[in-house]
Amino acid sequence: MTLVIMAAGLASRYGSTKQLEGVGPSGELLLEYAIFDARRAGFTRIVFIIRKAIEDEMREFAARLPADLEVVFAVQDITQVPEWFTLPEGRTKPWGTVHAVLAAESVIHGPFGVLNADDFYGPEAFVAARKACDVAAASGVSSAVMFPLHATLSPNGTVIRGISRVE
């Protein structure tokens, strides 16, 4: 089962590459906590979506991961768009989740979960994502693991969130 980790973010508000910033008591990355939880939930393959500028650092990080995890990299850049799409003049930074997953399309095989490298989800989210992947493998039905909006907002500035309505 594949976990796709979007780690190409620019962190322009943060001021540095926050996906590689240590936050734990021994300098652990949020990414390490996520991979630990995902591995316990049954994810065995990691696809890192990165930007070229941080490839060396991300590969160094990936070399520290447990040997039983398969690790693959996909480099995201602004040119990875469908043929019919016209790039807006002057745009230099990539788009969000869909664009990132399109950048990794050639290395994603079968059901997968997607997460942001700089967010904390908790173990329950990975268990739910793994169950959703199992359902997708059996039926072809996709799903999303969602959180209440209030749990995703930051007191430190604005964020962009998609709002889903479940009926």
PyMOL commands that set and color helices and strands:
alter all, ss='L'
color gray80, all
select helices_A, chain A and resi 18-20+30-41+52-63+97-107+123-139+149-151
alter helices_A, ss='H'
color red, helices_A
select strands_A, chain A and resi 2-6+45-50+70-75+112-116
alter strands_A, ss='S'
color yellow, strands_A
deselect
rebuild
show_as cartoon
